[in-house]
Structures are given as structure tokens and as C-alpha cells.
């Protein structure tokens, strides 16, 4: 008995792939038709509002640098959250659309965005831990420098993630994306496809 698929079976597989591709295209078109008037990008299907979570950390770092006693506890309480967690708990008017669109975002764009967010989470976690150690050490000058340097690194990473979310990845700082699989060239190529 031959285990090779016959022509009819191959045709069914091709038809299934065509149906899946057509369905995905229809779903993306559906989401794009609901996006005008929202803060969700029509091309990427991502909402850069998620990055406010990281802007909050930058503000906390600046606050800790100026008044450690007042803001140390707030900084220690900051925790990374996912895109979907952010919108689920937010007051964002179109939060359900933002979550659904994110799930249907073009795979290459979403992968690049998720990698940028992973770099943000890693940097944020390391930074919060380092600041907590410096708070215990009590060296105000070192703490201020750490907060300043850390907030600058976070701003660069936020800018890179934002560039992906709004479809301008070619403007992202190359130094923050080169260590990711594919690097900046892959992100540039993603948005420069003809």
C-alpha cells in the first residue's frame, strides 16, 4: 500500500490552505474597517498606548532620582504586564478591539513588536532590581546616575517598540534592535516590502 497522498488529497490540502489564507485576510480586513477613529494603527493592528506602561516606569525612575524616600515603594511595585493584560485592565475605549487586532496583527510585525517588548521587559526588570540595590546602598550620586542612564535606555527601547507599532520601524534606533534575531534590517525589510 502506497502512503503517498493522491492528487485529490493534495488538492484538498491546497484548498484548506487557500481557505485559511482567505479567512485570515478577511479577518484582518474586518479589523482594519473598525480601526479608523481609534488609537490602533491600521497597518500594524497595534496600539502604541500599551507602551504607556513603560513610560510610567521612566517617570518613576526620574521621581526616585529626585526623591528616593518618596518614590522607592512605587518603583518596587512596578511590574511588567503583557499587551493583553494592559488593555484588559485599562480604561481604553477600544480595548477589546485592541486585543482582537493584536491577535490578528501581521505575523512579522507582531513578532518584531513582541521581541521589542521582551527587550523592554528584560531591561526594566534588571533596572528595577539595580535601583533597589542602590537604594539600600544609600549612594545618592550613584542612584541618580543609574536612574538617569536607565531611563535613557528605556526611552530608546520604547521608541524602537513604538516605531514598530506605528509602522515606522525604519526610524527605530538601530543599537537597540541589532541584538534581536533579524535585527534592524529585518524590521526595515518588513515595512519596505513592495
Secondary structure as GFF3:
##gff-version 3
##sequence-region A 1 194
A	DSSP	alpha_helix	7	35	.	.	.	ID=ss1
A	DSSP	three_ten_helix	48	51	.	.	.	ID=ss2
A	DSSP	alpha_helix	52	66	.	.	.	ID=ss3
A	DSSP	alpha_helix	68	77	.	.	.	ID=ss4
A	DSSP	alpha_helix	83	88	.	.	.	ID=ss5
A	DSSP	alpha_helix	95	103	.	.	.	ID=ss6
A	DSSP	alpha_helix	107	137	.	.	.	ID=ss7
A	DSSP	alpha_helix	140	165	.	.	.	ID=ss8
A	DSSP	three_ten_helix	169	171	.	.	.	ID=ss9
A	DSSP	three_ten_helix	174	176	.	.	.	ID=ss10
A	DSSP	alpha_helix	183	191	.	.	.	ID=ss11
###
